[in-house]
């Protein structure tokens, strides 16, 4: 890389060269994960803080494992029962944790821009693990890394994103990442689940599932994020499933099927797709540890 990575708060700030560097590091760490010890002493003596203000299982555990596989110590912060409930500000909380010896922090928060705010105020690397409906950069990186390993490259591939695009931080990160790695993006959702401004971005938008999937090398299915819906944007979950649930008959033999999780089986995915040969959902989880090892190392190790 021409310049060392200081933070990872969004895909927008990553240059194409930096992305390829992260993929190359992930290749090395993926090989480490195949060894009996599954560890490398790259970040011994460093301490990573996990500041998760929203519920998470895969992302939080993946970052924790990534840090520990690199030899770092991990401190997990939970908002429940913390000084935040006594009126302490987010910044004061972060500065107190910094004073205890954090070398980097991974933050997930419901408010858009939280990671950018902390990166502006803290002298340590900040990694965005999801800020509201804005971005989730490491998820987009691990999704594309999974495709890269499967197909041998990304340039020229078509990825169809299906589902609740309106509330998805994963979808926005993919839109920002795609032109930097040569991916072609299609979007498929009911009109009420497409951000209005996205119609002017030049990406193909479909409101029918079959033509959206036809000819695409990969399909990324998103769940309906009910927790972010103040007013239901669809008539019913059953109506959504009728028209937008991905079923085996929609998929072509050589397609790859991705999902960032958690999955609402029977809503966005039919249970029968578990037997589809192109399912790479658990591979995404495995690759996610390698990609997050790469991110931590790039920020802290060299």
MARMIVO-355282 format. One record per residue (C-alpha): x, y, z; residue in one letter. Coordinates in Angstrom, 1 decimal. Layout:
N
<site><c1>X</c1><c2>Y</c2><c3>Z</c3><rest>A</rest></site>
...
% end
This chain:
302
<site><c1>0.0</c1><c2>0.0</c2><c3>0.0</c3><rest>X</rest></site>
<site><c1>1.1</c1><c2>3.5</c2><c3>-0.7</c3><rest>X</rest></site>
<site><c1>0.0</c1><c2>4.6</c2><c3>2.7</c3><rest>X</rest></site>
<site><c1>-0.6</c1><c2>2.6</c2><c3>5.8</c3><rest>X</rest></site>
<site><c1>-4.2</c1><c2>2.0</c2><c3>6.7</c3><rest>X</rest></site>
<site><c1>-5.1</c1><c2>4.1</c2><c3>9.8</c3><rest>X</rest></site>
<site><c1>-8.8</c1><c2>3.2</c2><c3>10.3</c3><rest>X</rest></site>
<site><c1>-11.5</c1><c2>1.1</c2><c3>8.6</c3><rest>X</rest></site>
<site><c1>-14.7</c1><c2>3.1</c2><c3>9.1</c3><rest>X</rest></site>
<site><c1>-16.0</c1><c2>2.6</c2><c3>5.6</c3><rest>X</rest></site>
<site><c1>-15.3</c1><c2>1.2</c2><c3>2.1</c3><rest>X</rest></site>
<site><c1>-15.5</c1><c2>4.7</c2><c3>0.7</c3><rest>X</rest></site>
<site><c1>-12.1</c1><c2>5.5</c2><c3>2.2</c3><rest>X</rest></site>
<site><c1>-10.4</c1><c2>2.4</c2><c3>0.9</c3><rest>X</rest></site>
<site><c1>-8.3</c1><c2>2.6</c2><c3>-2.3</c3><rest>X</rest></site>
<site><c1>-8.3</c1><c2>-0.3</c2><c3>-4.7</c3><rest>X</rest></site>
<site><c1>-4.7</c1><c2>-1.1</c2><c3>-3.8</c3><rest>X</rest></site>
<site><c1>-5.5</c1><c2>-1.3</c2><c3>-0.1</c3><rest>X</rest></site>
<site><c1>-8.4</c1><c2>-3.7</c2><c3>-0.8</c3><rest>X</rest></site>
<site><c1>-6.1</c1><c2>-6.0</c2><c3>-2.8</c3><rest>X</rest></site>
<site><c1>-3.5</c1><c2>-5.8</c2><c3>0.0</c3><rest>X</rest></site>
<site><c1>-6.2</c1><c2>-6.9</c2><c3>2.5</c3><rest>X</rest></site>
<site><c1>-7.2</c1><c2>-9.8</c2><c3>0.2</c3><rest>X</rest></site>
<site><c1>-3.6</c1><c2>-10.9</c2><c3>0.0</c3><rest>X</rest></site>
<site><c1>-3.1</c1><c2>-10.7</c2><c3>3.8</c3><rest>X</rest></site>
<site><c1>-6.4</c1><c2>-12.7</c2><c3>4.2</c3><rest>X</rest></site>
<site><c1>-4.9</c1><c2>-15.4</c2><c3>1.9</c3><rest>X</rest></site>
<site><c1>-1.9</c1><c2>-15.7</c2><c3>4.3</c3><rest>X</rest></site>
<site><c1>-4.1</c1><c2>-15.8</c2><c3>7.4</c3><rest>X</rest></site>
<site><c1>-6.5</c1><c2>-18.3</c2><c3>5.8</c3><rest>X</rest></site>
<site><c1>-3.5</c1><c2>-20.7</c2><c3>5.5</c3><rest>X</rest></site>
<site><c1>-2.6</c1><c2>-20.0</c2><c3>9.2</c3><rest>X</rest></site>
<site><c1>-6.2</c1><c2>-21.1</c2><c3>10.1</c3><rest>X</rest></site>
<site><c1>-5.7</c1><c2>-24.4</c2><c3>8.3</c3><rest>X</rest></site>
<site><c1>-2.7</c1><c2>-25.3</c2><c3>10.6</c3><rest>X</rest></site>
<site><c1>-3.1</c1><c2>-27.3</c2><c3>13.8</c3><rest>X</rest></site>
<site><c1>-2.3</c1><c2>-24.4</c2><c3>16.0</c3><rest>X</rest></site>
<site><c1>-4.4</c1><c2>-21.8</c2><c3>14.0</c3><rest>X</rest></site>
<site><c1>-2.3</c1><c2>-19.0</c2><c3>15.6</c3><rest>X</rest></site>
<site><c1>0.5</c1><c2>-16.6</c2><c3>14.7</c3><rest>X</rest></site>
<site><c1>2.2</c1><c2>-14.3</c2><c3>17.1</c3><rest>X</rest></site>
<site><c1>1.7</c1><c2>-11.2</c2><c3>15.0</c3><rest>X</rest></site>
<site><c1>0.0</c1><c2>-8.9</c2><c3>17.6</c3><rest>X</rest></site>
<site><c1>1.3</c1><c2>-10.3</c2><c3>20.9</c3><rest>X</rest></site>
<site><c1>1.1</c1><c2>-7.5</c2><c3>23.5</c3><rest>X</rest></site>
<site><c1>-1.6</c1><c2>-5.6</c2><c3>21.7</c3><rest>X</rest></site>
<site><c1>-5.1</c1><c2>-5.2</c2><c3>23.2</c3><rest>X</rest></site>
<site><c1>-8.3</c1><c2>-4.9</c2><c3>21.0</c3><rest>X</rest></site>
<site><c1>-11.5</c1><c2>-3.5</c2><c3>22.5</c3><rest>X</rest></site>
<site><c1>-14.8</c1><c2>-4.7</c2><c3>21.2</c3><rest>X</rest></site>
<site><c1>-17.4</c1><c2>-2.0</c2><c3>21.7</c3><rest>X</rest></site>
<site><c1>-20.7</c1><c2>-3.5</c2><c3>20.6</c3><rest>X</rest></site>
<site><c1>-23.7</c1><c2>-1.3</c2><c3>21.4</c3><rest>X</rest></site>
<site><c1>-26.0</c1><c2>-3.5</c2><c3>19.2</c3><rest>X</rest></site>
<site><c1>-26.7</c1><c2>-7.2</c2><c3>19.4</c3><rest>X</rest></site>
<site><c1>-24.2</c1><c2>-9.4</c2><c3>17.5</c3><rest>X</rest></site>
<site><c1>-23.0</c1><c2>-13.0</c2><c3>17.5</c3><rest>X</rest></site>
<site><c1>-21.1</c1><c2>-13.7</c2><c3>14.2</c3><rest>X</rest></site>
<site><c1>-19.3</c1><c2>-10.3</c2><c3>13.8</c3><rest>X</rest></site>
<site><c1>-18.3</c1><c2>-10.0</c2><c3>17.5</c3><rest>X</rest></site>
<site><c1>-17.1</c1><c2>-13.6</c2><c3>17.8</c3><rest>X</rest></site>
<site><c1>-15.3</c1><c2>-13.4</c2><c3>14.5</c3><rest>X</rest></site>
<site><c1>-13.4</c1><c2>-10.2</c2><c3>15.5</c3><rest>X</rest></site>
<site><c1>-12.6</c1><c2>-11.8</c2><c3>18.9</c3><rest>X</rest></site>
<site><c1>-11.3</c1><c2>-15.0</c2><c3>17.3</c3><rest>X</rest></site>
<site><c1>-9.3</c1><c2>-12.9</c2><c3>14.7</c3><rest>X</rest></site>
<site><c1>-7.6</c1><c2>-10.9</c2><c3>17.4</c3><rest>X</rest></site>
<site><c1>-6.8</c1><c2>-14.0</c2><c3>19.5</c3><rest>X</rest></site>
<site><c1>-5.5</c1><c2>-15.9</c2><c3>16.4</c3><rest>X</rest></site>
<site><c1>-3.1</c1><c2>-13.1</c2><c3>16.0</c3><rest>X</rest></site>
<site><c1>-2.0</c1><c2>-13.3</c2><c3>19.6</c3><rest>X</rest></site>
<site><c1>-3.7</c1><c2>-10.1</c2><c3>20.8</c3><rest>X</rest></site>
<site><c1>-5.7</c1><c2>-9.7</c2><c3>24.1</c3><rest>X</rest></site>
<site><c1>-9.4</c1><c2>-8.8</c2><c3>23.8</c3><rest>X</rest></site>
<site><c1>-11.6</c1><c2>-6.7</c2><c3>26.0</c3><rest>X</rest></site>
<site><c1>-15.3</c1><c2>-6.9</c2><c3>25.4</c3><rest>X</rest></site>
<site><c1>-17.5</c1><c2>-3.9</c2><c3>26.3</c3><rest>X</rest></site>
<site><c1>-21.3</c1><c2>-4.1</c2><c3>26.9</c3><rest>X</rest></site>
<site><c1>-23.4</c1><c2>-1.0</c2><c3>27.1</c3><rest>X</rest></site>
<site><c1>-25.8</c1><c2>-2.8</c2><c3>29.5</c3><rest>X</rest></site>
<site><c1>-24.7</c1><c2>-2.1</c2><c3>33.1</c3><rest>X</rest></site>
<site><c1>-22.0</c1><c2>0.3</c2><c3>32.0</c3><rest>X</rest></site>
<site><c1>-21.5</c1><c2>4.0</c2><c3>32.9</c3><rest>X</rest></site>
<site><c1>-23.4</c1><c2>4.9</c2><c3>29.8</c3><rest>X</rest></site>
<site><c1>-26.5</c1><c2>4.1</c2><c3>31.8</c3><rest>X</rest></site>
<site><c1>-25.4</c1><c2>6.7</c2><c3>34.4</c3><rest>X</rest></site>
<site><c1>-25.1</c1><c2>9.4</c2><c3>31.8</c3><rest>X</rest></site>
<site><c1>-21.5</c1><c2>9.1</c2><c3>30.6</c3><rest>X</rest></site>
<site><c1>-21.0</c1><c2>10.1</c2><c3>27.0</c3><rest>X</rest></site>
<site><c1>-19.8</c1><c2>7.6</c2><c3>24.3</c3><rest>X</rest></site>
<site><c1>-16.6</c1><c2>9.6</c2><c3>23.8</c3><rest>X</rest></site>
<site><c1>-15.8</c1><c2>9.7</c2><c3>27.6</c3><rest>X</rest></site>
<site><c1>-16.4</c1><c2>5.9</c2><c3>27.8</c3><rest>X</rest></site>
<site><c1>-14.1</c1><c2>5.4</c2><c3>24.8</c3><rest>X</rest></site>
<site><c1>-11.4</c1><c2>7.6</c2><c3>26.3</c3><rest>X</rest></site>
<site><c1>-11.5</c1><c2>5.8</c2><c3>29.6</c3><rest>X</rest></site>
<site><c1>-11.1</c1><c2>2.5</c2><c3>27.8</c3><rest>X</rest></site>
<site><c1>-8.2</c1><c2>4.0</c2><c3>25.9</c3><rest>X</rest></site>
<site><c1>-6.6</c1><c2>5.1</c2><c3>29.1</c3><rest>X</rest></site>
<site><c1>-6.6</c1><c2>1.4</c2><c3>30.2</c3><rest>X</rest></site>
<site><c1>-4.4</c1><c2>0.5</c2><c3>27.3</c3><rest>X</rest></site>
<site><c1>-6.4</c1><c2>-0.2</c2><c3>24.2</c3><rest>X</rest></site>
<site><c1>-4.4</c1><c2>-0.4</c2><c3>21.0</c3><rest>X</rest></site>
<site><c1>-7.5</c1><c2>-0.5</c2><c3>18.6</c3><rest>X</rest></site>
<site><c1>-11.3</c1><c2>-0.6</c2><c3>18.9</c3><rest>X</rest></site>
<site><c1>-14.0</c1><c2>-2.4</c2><c3>17.0</c3><rest>X</rest></site>
<site><c1>-17.3</c1><c2>-0.6</c2><c3>17.3</c3><rest>X</rest></site>
<site><c1>-20.9</c1><c2>-1.5</c2><c3>16.4</c3><rest>X</rest></site>
<site><c1>-23.6</c1><c2>1.1</c2><c3>17.0</c3><rest>X</rest></site>
<site><c1>-27.1</c1><c2>1.9</c2><c3>15.9</c3><rest>X</rest></site>
<site><c1>-26.3</c1><c2>5.5</c2><c3>15.1</c3><rest>X</rest></site>
<site><c1>-24.9</c1><c2>6.3</c2><c3>11.7</c3><rest>X</rest></site>
<site><c1>-21.4</c1><c2>7.9</c2><c3>11.8</c3><rest>X</rest></site>
<site><c1>-20.4</c1><c2>6.5</c2><c3>15.2</c3><rest>X</rest></site>
<site><c1>-17.2</c1><c2>4.9</c2><c3>13.9</c3><rest>X</rest></site>
<site><c1>-16.3</c1><c2>8.1</c2><c3>12.0</c3><rest>X</rest></site>
<site><c1>-16.8</c1><c2>10.1</c2><c3>15.2</c3><rest>X</rest></site>
<site><c1>-14.6</c1><c2>7.9</c2><c3>17.3</c3><rest>X</rest></site>
<site><c1>-11.9</c1><c2>7.7</c2><c3>14.6</c3><rest>X</rest></site>
<site><c1>-11.8</c1><c2>11.5</c2><c3>14.6</c3><rest>X</rest></site>
<site><c1>-11.4</c1><c2>11.8</c2><c3>18.3</c3><rest>X</rest></site>
<site><c1>-9.3</c1><c2>8.7</c2><c3>19.3</c3><rest>X</rest></site>
<site><c1>-5.5</c1><c2>8.3</c2><c3>18.5</c3><rest>X</rest></site>
<site><c1>-5.9</c1><c2>4.5</c2><c3>17.9</c3><rest>X</rest></site>
<site><c1>-7.3</c1><c2>2.6</c2><c3>14.9</c3><rest>X</rest></site>
<site><c1>-11.1</c1><c2>2.3</c2><c3>14.8</c3><rest>X</rest></site>
<site><c1>-12.9</c1><c2>-0.4</c2><c3>12.8</c3><rest>X</rest></site>
<site><c1>-16.5</c1><c2>-0.1</c2><c3>11.9</c3><rest>X</rest></site>
<site><c1>-18.4</c1><c2>-3.3</c2><c3>12.7</c3><rest>X</rest></site>
<site><c1>-21.7</c1><c2>-1.7</c2><c3>11.5</c3><rest>X</rest></site>
<site><c1>-23.1</c1><c2>1.8</c2><c3>12.1</c3><rest>X</rest></site>
<site><c1>-26.9</c1><c2>1.9</c2><c3>11.8</c3><rest>X</rest></site>
<site><c1>-28.0</c1><c2>1.6</c2><c3>8.2</c3><rest>X</rest></site>
<site><c1>-24.8</c1><c2>3.1</c2><c3>6.9</c3><rest>X</rest></site>
<site><c1>-21.9</c1><c2>0.7</c2><c3>6.4</c3><rest>X</rest></site>
<site><c1>-20.5</c1><c2>-2.7</c2><c3>7.4</c3><rest>X</rest></site>
<site><c1>-17.2</c1><c2>-2.7</c2><c3>5.6</c3><rest>X</rest></site>
<site><c1>-15.7</c1><c2>-6.0</c2><c3>6.8</c3><rest>X</rest></site>
<site><c1>-18.9</c1><c2>-7.9</c2><c3>5.8</c3><rest>X</rest></site>
<site><c1>-18.6</c1><c2>-6.7</c2><c3>2.2</c3><rest>X</rest></site>
<site><c1>-14.9</c1><c2>-7.5</c2><c3>2.2</c3><rest>X</rest></site>
<site><c1>-15.5</c1><c2>-11.1</c2><c3>3.5</c3><rest>X</rest></site>
<site><c1>-18.3</c1><c2>-11.6</c2><c3>1.0</c3><rest>X</rest></site>
<site><c1>-16.1</c1><c2>-10.6</c2><c3>-1.9</c3><rest>X</rest></site>
<site><c1>-13.2</c1><c2>-12.5</c2><c3>-0.6</c3><rest>X</rest></site>
<site><c1>-15.4</c1><c2>-15.6</c2><c3>-0.5</c3><rest>X</rest></site>
<site><c1>-16.3</c1><c2>-15.0</c2><c3>-4.2</c3><rest>X</rest></site>
<site><c1>-12.6</c1><c2>-14.3</c2><c3>-5.0</c3><rest>X</rest></site>
<site><c1>-11.5</c1><c2>-17.7</c2><c3>-3.6</c3><rest>X</rest></site>
<site><c1>-14.3</c1><c2>-19.5</c2><c3>-5.3</c3><rest>X</rest></site>
<site><c1>-14.0</c1><c2>-18.0</c2><c3>-8.8</c3><rest>X</rest></site>
<site><c1>-10.3</c1><c2>-17.1</c2><c3>-8.7</c3><rest>X</rest></site>
<site><c1>-11.0</c1><c2>-13.4</c2><c3>-9.1</c3><rest>X</rest></site>
<site><c1>-13.7</c1><c2>-10.8</c2><c3>-9.1</c3><rest>X</rest></site>
<site><c1>-13.4</c1><c2>-8.7</c2><c3>-12.2</c3><rest>X</rest></site>
<site><c1>-16.4</c1><c2>-9.1</c2><c3>-14.5</c3><rest>X</rest></site>
<site><c1>-18.5</c1><c2>-11.2</c2><c3>-12.1</c3><rest>X</rest></site>
<site><c1>-22.2</c1><c2>-10.2</c2><c3>-11.5</c3><rest>X</rest></site>
<site><c1>-23.5</c1><c2>-10.2</c2><c3>-8.0</c3><rest>X</rest></site>
<site><c1>-27.3</c1><c2>-9.8</c2><c3>-7.5</c3><rest>X</rest></site>
<site><c1>-28.3</c1><c2>-8.4</c2><c3>-4.1</c3><rest>X</rest></site>
<site><c1>-31.8</c1><c2>-9.5</c2><c3>-3.0</c3><rest>X</rest></site>
<site><c1>-33.9</c1><c2>-8.4</c2><c3>-0.1</c3><rest>X</rest></site>
<site><c1>-34.2</c1><c2>-5.5</c2><c3>2.4</c3><rest>X</rest></site>
<site><c1>-31.8</c1><c2>-3.1</c2><c3>0.7</c3><rest>X</rest></site>
<site><c1>-33.4</c1><c2>0.0</c2><c3>2.3</c3><rest>X</rest></site>
<site><c1>-32.2</c1><c2>-0.9</c2><c3>5.8</c3><rest>X</rest></site>
<site><c1>-29.0</c1><c2>-2.8</c2><c3>4.8</c3><rest>X</rest></site>
<site><c1>-25.5</c1><c2>-1.4</c2><c3>5.7</c3><rest>X</rest></site>
<site><c1>-24.1</c1><c2>-4.5</c2><c3>3.9</c3><rest>X</rest></site>
<site><c1>-25.7</c1><c2>-3.4</c2><c3>0.6</c3><rest>X</rest></site>
<site><c1>-24.3</c1><c2>0.1</c2><c3>0.8</c3><rest>X</rest></site>
<site><c1>-20.8</c1><c2>-1.3</c2><c3>1.5</c3><rest>X</rest></site>
<site><c1>-21.1</c1><c2>-3.5</c2><c3>-1.5</c3><rest>X</rest></site>
<site><c1>-22.2</c1><c2>-0.7</c2><c3>-3.8</c3><rest>X</rest></site>
<site><c1>-19.1</c1><c2>1.3</c2><c3>-2.7</c3><rest>X</rest></site>
<site><c1>-16.8</c1><c2>-1.8</c2><c3>-3.0</c3><rest>X</rest></site>
<site><c1>-18.0</c1><c2>-3.2</c2><c3>-6.4</c3><rest>X</rest></site>
<site><c1>-16.4</c1><c2>-0.6</c2><c3>-8.8</c3><rest>X</rest></site>
<site><c1>-13.1</c1><c2>-0.9</c2><c3>-6.9</c3><rest>X</rest></site>
<site><c1>-12.8</c1><c2>-4.6</c2><c3>-7.5</c3><rest>X</rest></site>
<site><c1>-14.5</c1><c2>-4.9</c2><c3>-10.9</c3><rest>X</rest></site>
<site><c1>-17.8</c1><c2>-6.5</c2><c3>-9.7</c3><rest>X</rest></site>
<site><c1>-21.1</c1><c2>-5.8</c2><c3>-11.5</c3><rest>X</rest></site>
<site><c1>-24.0</c1><c2>-5.2</c2><c3>-9.1</c3><rest>X</rest></site>
<site><c1>-27.7</c1><c2>-5.8</c2><c3>-9.6</c3><rest>X</rest></site>
<site><c1>-30.4</c1><c2>-5.0</c2><c3>-7.0</c3><rest>X</rest></site>
<site><c1>-33.7</c1><c2>-6.8</c2><c3>-6.5</c3><rest>X</rest></site>
<site><c1>-36.4</c1><c2>-5.9</c2><c3>-4.0</c3><rest>X</rest></site>
<site><c1>-39.9</c1><c2>-4.5</c2><c3>-3.7</c3><rest>X</rest></site>
<site><c1>-40.0</c1><c2>-0.8</c2><c3>-4.7</c3><rest>X</rest></site>
<site><c1>-40.6</c1><c2>0.1</c2><c3>-1.0</c3><rest>X</rest></site>
<site><c1>-37.3</c1><c2>-1.6</c2><c3>0.0</c3><rest>X</rest></site>
<site><c1>-35.1</c1><c2>0.3</c2><c3>-2.5</c3><rest>X</rest></site>
<site><c1>-33.7</c1><c2>3.7</c2><c3>-1.3</c3><rest>X</rest></site>
<site><c1>-35.3</c1><c2>6.3</c2><c3>-3.7</c3><rest>X</rest></site>
<site><c1>-31.9</c1><c2>7.9</c2><c3>-4.4</c3><rest>X</rest></site>
<site><c1>-30.4</c1><c2>4.6</c2><c3>-5.6</c3><rest>X</rest></site>
<site><c1>-32.5</c1><c2>4.6</c2><c3>-8.7</c3><rest>X</rest></site>
<site><c1>-30.2</c1><c2>7.3</c2><c3>-10.0</c3><rest>X</rest></site>
<site><c1>-26.9</c1><c2>5.5</c2><c3>-9.4</c3><rest>X</rest></site>
<site><c1>-26.9</c1><c2>3.5</c2><c3>-12.6</c3><rest>X</rest></site>
<site><c1>-27.2</c1><c2>0.1</c2><c3>-11.1</c3><rest>X</rest></site>
<site><c1>-29.8</c1><c2>-2.3</c2><c3>-12.6</c3><rest>X</rest></site>
<site><c1>-32.8</c1><c2>-2.5</c2><c3>-10.3</c3><rest>X</rest></site>
<site><c1>-35.3</c1><c2>-5.4</c2><c3>-10.6</c3><rest>X</rest></site>
<site><c1>-38.6</c1><c2>-5.9</c2><c3>-8.9</c3><rest>X</rest></site>
<site><c1>-38.9</c1><c2>-9.5</c2><c3>-10.1</c3><rest>X</rest></site>
<site><c1>-36.7</c1><c2>-12.3</c2><c3>-8.8</c3><rest>X</rest></site>
<site><c1>-36.2</c1><c2>-14.5</c2><c3>-11.8</c3><rest>X</rest></site>
<site><c1>-34.7</c1><c2>-12.0</c2><c3>-14.3</c3><rest>X</rest></site>
<site><c1>-32.6</c1><c2>-10.5</c2><c3>-11.5</c3><rest>X</rest></site>
<site><c1>-30.9</c1><c2>-13.8</c2><c3>-10.8</c3><rest>X</rest></site>
<site><c1>-30.6</c1><c2>-15.0</c2><c3>-14.4</c3><rest>X</rest></site>
<site><c1>-27.0</c1><c2>-15.0</c2><c3>-15.6</c3><rest>X</rest></site>
<site><c1>-25.5</c1><c2>-13.7</c2><c3>-12.3</c3><rest>X</rest></site>
<site><c1>-22.6</c1><c2>-15.6</c2><c3>-11.0</c3><rest>X</rest></site>
<site><c1>-23.5</c1><c2>-14.9</c2><c3>-7.4</c3><rest>X</rest></site>
<site><c1>-26.5</c1><c2>-14.0</c2><c3>-5.3</c3><rest>X</rest></site>
<site><c1>-26.4</c1><c2>-12.2</c2><c3>-1.9</c3><rest>X</rest></site>
<site><c1>-29.6</c1><c2>-12.6</c2><c3>0.0</c3><rest>X</rest></site>
<site><c1>-30.4</c1><c2>-10.1</c2><c3>2.8</c3><rest>X</rest></site>
<site><c1>-32.9</c1><c2>-10.6</c2><c3>5.6</c3><rest>X</rest></site>
<site><c1>-35.8</c1><c2>-8.3</c2><c3>6.4</c3><rest>X</rest></site>
<site><c1>-34.5</c1><c2>-6.1</c2><c3>9.2</c3><rest>X</rest></site>
<site><c1>-37.7</c1><c2>-5.9</c2><c3>11.3</c3><rest>X</rest></site>
<site><c1>-35.9</c1><c2>-4.2</c2><c3>14.2</c3><rest>X</rest></site>
<site><c1>-35.3</c1><c2>-1.1</c2><c3>11.9</c3><rest>X</rest></site>
<site><c1>-38.8</c1><c2>-0.9</c2><c3>10.5</c3><rest>X</rest></site>
<site><c1>-40.8</c1><c2>1.8</c2><c3>12.2</c3><rest>X</rest></site>
<site><c1>-43.6</c1><c2>1.3</c2><c3>9.7</c3><rest>X</rest></site>
<site><c1>-43.9</c1><c2>-2.0</c2><c3>7.8</c3><rest>X</rest></site>
<site><c1>-42.8</c1><c2>-1.2</c2><c3>4.2</c3><rest>X</rest></site>
<site><c1>-44.5</c1><c2>-4.4</c2><c3>2.9</c3><rest>X</rest></site>
<site><c1>-48.0</c1><c2>-5.8</c2><c3>3.1</c3><rest>X</rest></site>
<site><c1>-46.9</c1><c2>-8.9</c2><c3>5.1</c3><rest>X</rest></site>
<site><c1>-44.0</c1><c2>-11.2</c2><c3>5.5</c3><rest>X</rest></site>
<site><c1>-46.0</c1><c2>-13.9</c2><c3>3.7</c3><rest>X</rest></site>
<site><c1>-46.5</c1><c2>-11.6</c2><c3>0.7</c3><rest>X</rest></site>
<site><c1>-42.8</c1><c2>-10.8</c2><c3>0.6</c3><rest>X</rest></site>
<site><c1>-41.9</c1><c2>-14.5</c2><c3>0.7</c3><rest>X</rest></site>
<site><c1>-44.3</c1><c2>-15.2</c2><c3>-2.1</c3><rest>X</rest></site>
<site><c1>-42.5</c1><c2>-13.0</c2><c3>-4.5</c3><rest>X</rest></site>
<site><c1>-38.9</c1><c2>-12.6</c2><c3>-3.2</c3><rest>X</rest></site>
<site><c1>-38.0</c1><c2>-15.7</c2><c3>-1.3</c3><rest>X</rest></site>
<site><c1>-35.1</c1><c2>-17.4</c2><c3>-3.0</c3><rest>X</rest></site>
<site><c1>-36.0</c1><c2>-21.1</c2><c3>-3.7</c3><rest>X</rest></site>
<site><c1>-34.0</c1><c2>-23.9</c2><c3>-5.4</c3><rest>X</rest></site>
<site><c1>-35.8</c1><c2>-23.4</c2><c3>-8.7</c3><rest>X</rest></site>
<site><c1>-34.5</c1><c2>-19.8</c2><c3>-8.9</c3><rest>X</rest></site>
<site><c1>-30.8</c1><c2>-20.9</c2><c3>-8.7</c3><rest>X</rest></site>
<site><c1>-28.6</c1><c2>-22.0</c2><c3>-11.5</c3><rest>X</rest></site>
<site><c1>-26.2</c1><c2>-24.9</c2><c3>-11.1</c3><rest>X</rest></site>
<site><c1>-23.0</c1><c2>-22.8</c2><c3>-11.1</c3><rest>X</rest></site>
<site><c1>-24.2</c1><c2>-19.9</c2><c3>-9.0</c3><rest>X</rest></site>
<site><c1>-22.9</c1><c2>-19.0</c2><c3>-5.6</c3><rest>X</rest></site>
<site><c1>-25.4</c1><c2>-18.2</c2><c3>-2.8</c3><rest>X</rest></site>
<site><c1>-24.3</c1><c2>-15.9</c2><c3>0.0</c3><rest>X</rest></site>
<site><c1>-26.1</c1><c2>-14.5</c2><c3>3.1</c3><rest>X</rest></site>
<site><c1>-24.5</c1><c2>-12.3</c2><c3>5.8</c3><rest>X</rest></site>
<site><c1>-26.7</c1><c2>-13.8</c2><c3>8.5</c3><rest>X</rest></site>
<site><c1>-28.7</c1><c2>-14.2</c2><c3>10.6</c3><rest>X</rest></site>
<site><c1>-31.0</c1><c2>-16.1</c2><c3>8.3</c3><rest>X</rest></site>
<site><c1>-34.8</c1><c2>-16.0</c2><c3>8.6</c3><rest>X</rest></site>
<site><c1>-35.5</c1><c2>-19.5</c2><c3>7.1</c3><rest>X</rest></site>
<site><c1>-38.8</c1><c2>-19.6</c2><c3>5.4</c3><rest>X</rest></site>
<site><c1>-38.8</c1><c2>-15.8</c2><c3>4.7</c3><rest>X</rest></site>
<site><c1>-36.0</c1><c2>-14.7</c2><c3>2.5</c3><rest>X</rest></site>
<site><c1>-34.6</c1><c2>-18.3</c2><c3>2.0</c3><rest>X</rest></site>
<site><c1>-36.5</c1><c2>-21.5</c2><c3>1.4</c3><rest>X</rest></site>
<site><c1>-35.1</c1><c2>-24.2</c2><c3>3.7</c3><rest>X</rest></site>
<site><c1>-34.5</c1><c2>-26.5</c2><c3>0.7</c3><rest>X</rest></site>
<site><c1>-31.7</c1><c2>-24.3</c2><c3>-0.5</c3><rest>X</rest></site>
<site><c1>-29.5</c1><c2>-25.7</c2><c3>2.3</c3><rest>X</rest></site>
<site><c1>-28.9</c1><c2>-28.6</c2><c3>-0.2</c3><rest>X</rest></site>
<site><c1>-28.0</c1><c2>-26.3</c2><c3>-3.1</c3><rest>X</rest></site>
<site><c1>-24.4</c1><c2>-27.1</c2><c3>-4.2</c3><rest>X</rest></site>
<site><c1>-23.5</c1><c2>-23.4</c2><c3>-4.5</c3><rest>X</rest></site>
<site><c1>-24.2</c1><c2>-22.4</c2><c3>-0.9</c3><rest>X</rest></site>
<site><c1>-21.2</c1><c2>-20.6</c2><c3>0.6</c3><rest>X</rest></site>
<site><c1>-22.8</c1><c2>-19.2</c2><c3>3.8</c3><rest>X</rest></site>
<site><c1>-20.6</c1><c2>-21.1</c2><c3>6.2</c3><rest>X</rest></site>
<site><c1>-17.5</c1><c2>-20.4</c2><c3>4.0</c3><rest>X</rest></site>
<site><c1>-18.3</c1><c2>-16.7</c2><c3>4.5</c3><rest>X</rest></site>
<site><c1>-18.1</c1><c2>-17.2</c2><c3>8.3</c3><rest>X</rest></site>
<site><c1>-14.8</c1><c2>-19.0</c2><c3>8.0</c3><rest>X</rest></site>
<site><c1>-13.3</c1><c2>-16.4</c2><c3>5.6</c3><rest>X</rest></site>
<site><c1>-14.6</c1><c2>-13.7</c2><c3>7.8</c3><rest>X</rest></site>
<site><c1>-12.0</c1><c2>-14.6</c2><c3>10.5</c3><rest>X</rest></site>
<site><c1>-9.2</c1><c2>-14.5</c2><c3>8.0</c3><rest>X</rest></site>
<site><c1>-10.4</c1><c2>-11.1</c2><c3>6.6</c3><rest>X</rest></site>
<site><c1>-10.7</c1><c2>-9.6</c2><c3>10.0</c3><rest>X</rest></site>
<site><c1>-7.2</c1><c2>-10.9</c2><c3>10.9</c3><rest>X</rest></site>
<site><c1>-6.0</c1><c2>-9.1</c2><c3>7.8</c3><rest>X</rest></site>
<site><c1>-7.7</c1><c2>-5.9</c2><c3>8.8</c3><rest>X</rest></site>
<site><c1>-6.3</c1><c2>-6.0</c2><c3>12.4</c3><rest>X</rest></site>
<site><c1>-2.8</c1><c2>-6.8</c2><c3>11.1</c3><rest>X</rest></site>
<site><c1>-2.9</c1><c2>-4.0</c2><c3>8.5</c3><rest>X</rest></site>
<site><c1>-3.9</c1><c2>-1.5</c2><c3>11.1</c3><rest>X</rest></site>
<site><c1>-1.6</c1><c2>-2.6</c2><c3>13.9</c3><rest>X</rest></site>
<site><c1>1.0</c1><c2>-5.0</c2><c3>12.6</c3><rest>X</rest></site>
<site><c1>2.4</c1><c2>-3.6</c2><c3>9.4</c3><rest>X</rest></site>
% end
